Amino acid sequence: MGRQIYENGIVAQNIPACQACHGPRGEGKGAIPRLAGQHADYLKTQMWVFSFQLRENDIMHPNTKNMRGDQIDALASYLAAN
């Protein structure tokens, strides 16, 4: 599921593909951070923080607000393994 979200997003939940900004391998570019290889717990925490708007980021707020816990877990696990 994590790979699916990363590569394609979830259209029904208005969640865009992560790779559109973070790159096909999660490498990031310029101000867009690298995601690949980050610790899963760190990524989970950041996605929750963005979804609750506890961290300033106008792009990530709408991209994470509709994500379920299992989707965040799957995406974080996928990214941490790459």
C-alpha positions in Angstrom: 0.0 0.0 0.0 2.8 2.4 0.8 4.3 2.1 -2.7 0.9 2.6 -4.2 0.3 5.8 -2.3 3.8 7.1 -3.0 3.6 6.4 -6.7 -0.1 7.1 -7.4 -1.6 8.8 -4.4 -5.2 8.1 -3.5 -7.6 9.8 -5.8 -10.7 9.1 -3.8 -9.2 10.8 -0.7 -7.7 13.7 -2.7 -4.2 12.6 -1.8 -1.6 13.3 -4.6 1.3 11.0 -5.5 4.2 11.8 -3.2 6.7 11.2 -6.0 5.3 14.2 -7.9 7.3 16.5 -5.5 9.7 14.2 -3.7 11.0 12.4 -6.8 10.6 8.9 -8.2 12.9 7.5 -5.6 12.2 9.9 -2.7 15.4 11.7 -3.3 14.0 15.2 -2.9 15.2 18.3 -4.7 16.1 21.7 -3.5 13.6 22.8 -0.8 11.7 19.5 -1.2 13.2 17.1 1.4 14.5 13.6 0.8 12.2 11.0 2.2 13.9 7.7 1.2 15.8 6.1 4.0 14.4 8.2 6.7 13.4 6.4 9.9 9.8 5.2 9.7 8.9 6.6 13.2 10.2 10.0 12.1 8.1 9.9 8.9 5.0 8.8 10.7 5.4 11.6 13.3 5.9 14.2 10.6 2.9 13.1 8.6 0.6 13.2 11.7 2.0 16.7 12.6 1.3 17.9 9.1 -2.2 16.4 9.1 -3.1 18.2 12.3 -1.5 21.4 11.1 1.0 21.5 14.0 3.9 22.1 11.6 3.8 25.0 9.1 3.6 23.7 5.5 0.9 24.9 3.2 1.6 22.1 0.7 1.7 19.1 3.2 -1.4 20.1 5.2 -3.9 19.3 2.5 -1.9 16.3 1.2 -2.0 14.6 4.6 -5.3 15.7 6.2 -7.3 12.8 4.7 -4.8 10.0 5.4 -5.8 7.2 7.7 -3.4 5.7 10.2 -2.8 2.5 8.3 -2.0 4.6 5.2 0.5 6.7 7.1 2.1 3.5 8.5 2.3 1.9 5.1 3.8 4.9 3.5 6.4 5.5 6.2 7.4 1.8 6.1 7.8 1.9 2.3 9.9 5.0 2.4 12.1 3.8 5.3 12.9 0.6 3.3 14.1 2.6 0.2 
